[in-house]
Amino acid sequence: YGRKLGTLVFCLLYSLGAASTKSPLLGVLLLGRVMSGIGTSLLFSAPEAWLVGEALGKDKGGDYLGETFGMAYAGDSIVAILAGQLAGAAAGARGPTGPFELSVGFLVAGGLLTSLLWKENKAEPQSSGDQPTIRDAVKVVRADPKIMLVGATQSLFEAAMYIFVLQWPPAISAAIGSAFGPNVATPYGTVFSCFMASCLLGSTIFGQLSKMGVATETFTSVMLAIATLAMGSATVASSGAAATAAAPLAAIVAAFFAFEACVGCYF
């Protein structure tokens, strides 16, 4: 199966997952989450694999992949900033499922553009004797422990990132309620846009420091230390240890922005 087909399947599964949010049935909602999970896996593999395959098929196309991915991530951040505003407006007009309804339109548009503009490309077939196995991968990791250390670092940071994704909405909402009263609505779309702006700032800082000759290992160590301090500060602030109602909100927002900047550096 080709990478173009994988991208189209992502659009289909994610659209169905988004549409499932309109159902009051728990089974349908769970099925929608399963489809969205499969779609997420395709999102993080098929389009990039298509781009790499297409670039390697061109003369010197692979020389520009690093720059292309860097520009793509910067573009992702800008699109995400706009998406946060659109999602907030959709939620205000259509309720909690409004952003999901809006996303279906963009997914359909993306699927149409993919079907019309992309050519299919597939991985070159290999003989059964040439295909790497899990055992081969284990041997490579055991031969160079640095590979395992890099993988462990990535796994732990992304675990913290996904925990953050689950926990920031209730943390921000509670802090806003403490500062302004329980009846004040939390502007989730605006907060998300600010997070994405922080990501863009982080990726920009990393790019500039890399050009200045700062070693990736040194930068990564500092980035991980800042991310740890940010989450620790947010934990202390959300525990109610601060003296005034507004202090936890300011501390939590600053910590979250710092962590998102680290996410931008990471990617």
C-alpha positions in Angstrom: 0.0 0.0 0.0 1.3 3.5 -0.9 1.9 6.5 1.2 -0.7 8.6 -0.6 -3.3 6.0 0.3 -2.2 6.0 3.9 -2.7 9.8 4.0 -6.2 9.5 2.5 -7.1 6.8 5.0 -6.0 9.2 7.8 -8.3 11.9 6.4 -11.2 9.4 6.3 -10.6 7.9 9.8 -10.1 11.3 11.4 -13.3 12.7 9.8 -15.3 9.7 11.1 -13.7 10.2 14.5 -14.6 13.8 14.6 -18.2 13.1 13.4 -18.6 10.5 16.2 -18.5 13.3 18.7 -22.1 14.2 17.8 -23.3 10.8 19.0 -24.7 10.4 22.6 -23.8 6.7 22.6 -20.7 5.7 24.5 -19.9 2.9 22.1 -19.8 5.2 19.1 -17.6 7.7 21.0 -15.2 5.0 21.9 -15.1 3.7 18.3 -14.4 7.3 17.2 -11.5 7.5 19.6 -10.1 4.2 18.2 -10.4 5.6 14.6 -8.7 8.8 15.6 -5.9 6.9 17.3 -5.3 4.9 14.1 -5.5 8.1 12.1 -2.9 9.8 14.4 -0.5 6.9 13.7 -1.0 7.4 10.0 -0.6 11.2 10.3 2.8 10.8 11.9 4.0 8.3 9.3 2.4 8.4 5.8 2.7 12.1 4.8 6.4 12.3 5.9 7.2 9.0 4.3 5.6 10.2 1.0 7.7 13.4 1.2 10.9 11.5 1.8 10.1 9.0 -1.0 9.2 11.8 -3.4 12.3 13.8 -2.6 14.7 10.9 -2.9 13.3 10.2 -6.4 14.4 13.7 -7.5 18.0 14.7 -8.4 19.5 16.1 -5.1 16.0 16.2 -3.6 17.3 14.6 -0.4 19.6 17.6 0.2 16.7 19.8 1.1 14.8 17.5 3.4 16.1 19.0 6.6 15.2 22.5 5.5 11.8 21.3 4.2 10.9 19.7 7.5 12.1 22.8 9.4 9.9 25.0 7.3 7.0 22.5 7.7 7.2 22.6 11.5 7.3 26.4 11.5 4.3 26.4 9.2 2.5 23.9 11.5 2.9 26.3 14.4 1.4 29.2 12.4 -1.5 27.1 11.3 -2.0 25.8 14.8 -2.2 29.4 16.1 -4.9 30.1 13.6 -6.6 26.8 14.4 -6.9 27.7 18.1 -8.7 30.9 17.2 -11.1 29.1 14.8 -11.7 26.3 17.3 -12.6 28.9 20.0 -15.0 30.6 17.6 -16.6 27.3 16.6 -17.0 26.2 20.2 -18.7 29.5 21.0 -21.1 29.1 18.0 -21.8 25.3 18.1 -20.8 24.2 21.5 -18.1 21.6 22.6 -18.4 19.7 19.3 -18.0 22.7 17.1 -14.3 22.4 16.6 -14.7 18.8 15.6 -17.4 19.7 13.1 -15.1 22.4 11.7 -12.2 20.0 11.4 -14.2 17.7 9.1 -14.2 20.4 6.4 -10.4 20.9 6.6 -9.9 17.1 6.5 -12.1 16.7 3.4 -10.2 19.6 1.8 -6.9 18.0 2.6 -8.0 14.7 1.3 -9.1 16.3 -2.0 -5.8 18.1 -2.4 -3.9 14.9 -1.7 -5.9 12.9 -4.2 -5.5 15.5 -6.9 -2.0 16.7 -6.4 0.0 13.8 -5.1 1.4 10.9 -7.0 1.5 7.6 -5.3 4.8 6.3 -4.2 5.6 3.1 -2.4 8.6 1.6 -0.6 10.8 -0.5 -2.9 10.2 -4.2 -2.4 12.9 -6.2 -0.7 13.6 -9.9 -0.7 12.7 -11.7 2.5 16.4 -12.2 3.3 17.2 -8.5 3.1 14.3 -7.3 5.4 15.5 -6.2 8.9 13.9 -7.9 11.9 13.3 -6.9 15.5 16.2 -9.1 16.5 18.5 -7.1 14.1 17.2 -3.8 15.7 18.0 -5.2 19.2 21.5 -6.1 18.2 22.1 -2.6 16.9 20.8 -1.0 20.1 23.0 -3.4 22.3 26.0 -2.6 20.2 25.6 1.2 20.8 24.0 2.1 24.2 23.7 5.7 23.0 20.8 4.7 20.8 18.9 3.4 23.8 19.7 6.5 25.8 18.4 8.7 23.0 15.3 6.6 22.7 14.7 6.7 26.5 15.1 10.5 26.5 12.6 10.8 23.6 10.1 8.5 25.3 10.2 10.2 28.7 9.9 13.7 27.2 7.0 12.7 25.0 5.4 11.0 27.9 5.6 14.3 29.8 4.2 16.1 26.8 1.2 13.9 26.5 0.5 14.1 30.3 0.6 17.9 29.8 -1.9 17.6 27.0 -4.3 15.9 29.3 -3.7 18.1 32.3 -3.4 21.7 31.1 -7.1 22.3 30.5 -8.3 21.5 34.0 -5.3 23.2 35.5 -5.8 26.4 33.6 -9.6 26.3 34.2 -9.1 25.9 38.0 -6.6 28.8 38.1 -8.8 31.1 36.1 -11.7 30.2 38.4 -9.6 31.0 41.5 -8.5 34.3 40.0 -11.7 35.6 38.4 -14.5 33.5 39.8 -16.1 30.2 38.9 -18.5 31.7 36.3 -15.7 33.0 34.0 -15.3 30.9 30.9 -11.8 29.6 30.0 -10.6 30.7 26.5 -9.2 27.4 25.5 -8.7 28.4 21.9 -6.7 31.5 22.8 -4.6 29.6 25.3 -3.9 26.9 22.7 -2.8 29.6 20.2 -0.5 31.0 22.8 1.0 27.6 23.3 1.6 27.2 19.6 3.3 30.6 19.5 5.6 29.5 22.3 6.4 26.3 20.2 7.3 28.5 17.3 9.5 30.6 19.5 11.2 27.6 20.8 11.9 26.1 17.3 13.2 29.5 16.2 15.6 29.8 19.2 16.9 26.3 18.5 17.5 27.1 14.8 19.4 30.3 15.6 21.6 28.7 18.3 22.4 25.8 16.0 23.6 28.3 13.4 25.8 29.9 16.1 27.5 26.5 16.6 25.8 25.5 19.9 26.1 21.7 20.3 22.8 19.8 20.1 23.7 17.8 23.2 24.4 20.9 25.2 21.2 22.6 24.0 19.1 19.5 24.7 20.4 19.2 28.3 19.5 22.9 29.0 16.1 22.4 27.3 15.3 19.3 29.4 16.3 21.2 32.6 14.0 24.1 31.7 11.1 21.8 30.9 11.6 20.0 34.3 11.7 23.3 36.2 8.6 24.5 34.3 6.5 21.5 35.2 7.8 21.6 38.8 6.8 25.3 39.0 3.3 24.5 37.6 2.9 21.7 40.1 3.7 24.0 43.1 1.5 26.8 41.7 -1.5 24.6 41.2 -1.2 23.2 44.7 -2.4 26.5 46.1 0.9 27.3 47.8 0.9 30.9 46.4 -0.3 33.7 48.5 -2.9 35.4 46.2 -5.5 34.1 43.8 -3.8 35.7 40.8 -0.4 34.4 41.6 -1.1 30.7 40.7 -2.6 31.7 37.4 0.4 33.8 36.4 2.9 31.2 37.5 1.0 28.4 35.8 0.7 30.3 32.5 4.4 31.2 32.6 5.4 27.6 33.3 3.2 26.3 30.5 4.5 28.7 28.0 8.1 27.8 29.0 7.3 24.1 28.6 5.7 24.6 25.2 8.8 26.5 24.1 10.8 23.5 25.1 8.4 21.3 23.0 9.2 23.6 20.0 12.9 23.1 20.6 12.4 19.3 20.9 10.7 19.0 17.5 
